[in-house]
Amino acid sequence: MLIYKCFSERGFYGNRDRTAEVRKTQSGFYVDLLEGDDIVEQRTFYDTCEVVATQLAENWALGLICAKKPSQQLELPFEWA
């Protein structure tokens, strides 16, 4: 069930139409990250609350986060102590 949708207009944050849709299932929440009509990534939030999922949706639409490629590992700009 769709519970939240967030979008940015083309040209506002670059040349991309970014949309995020937060949905709820019996297992929890998941977010579809879209550019145009294409789903770029789907992130699951089964062990967390709706607020975290909606914040991710807003950050995606604003261009604050990028999609992860399946084979890409997260590289941090610092080392953990």
N, C-alpha and C positions, 0 to 999 in steps of 0.2 A: 504494500500500500504506500503510495507517494504521500509523504508528510511535509516536505519542504523542497522548494526549488529556488535556486539562486543563479543569476546570470549577469554577464557584463555585455555592454554593447560593443560592436565592432569599432575599432579605432580608439576606444577609450583606454585600453591597456594593450597597445600594439595592434596587430592586424588579425587578432583571433576572436572569434565568438566563443566564449567559455561559458558553459552551463554545468551546474551540479545538481543532482537530484538525490535527496535523502529518502530512503525507503525503509519501512519496518516490516520485519518478518517475525515468525515465532522465535527464531534464533537470536534476533537482535536487529541492529541497524546496518545498512550498507549504503555507500555513496557511489553513484555513477558519475565519473568525471568526463565531460564531453567537450570536444572542440568541434563547432559546427553541429553536424548530425552524427558524428562518429564518437563512440565510447572509447576514450583513450585508456581508461583504467577504472577498475572497480575496487574500492577499499571496504573492508568489513570492520564493523565495530560491534562484535557480539558480546564483549565483556565490558562495555562502557555505556555511557548515557547518551541521550539524544543531543545534548548540548555539544559534545565533542564532535559528533557527526556533522551537525549544522555549522560549526566553526570551520571544519575542514572544507565544507561546501563553499562558504564565503571566501576563504583564503584562496581556493582554486579560482573562483570567478574573478577575484581581484588581481590574479596573476602573482600572488605571493608564494605559491608552491608550484613545482613541476611534477609531471607524472614520472613514475619510476619505470624503467625498463626491466623486464623480468630477470635478465642476466646482470643487471647493474647492481653493484654493491654500493652502499652508502659510504661516501668518503667524507670524513669530518675534517674541518680546517684546524683541528687541534687533537692532541692525544689525551686519552683518559688517564688519570693518575692512578 
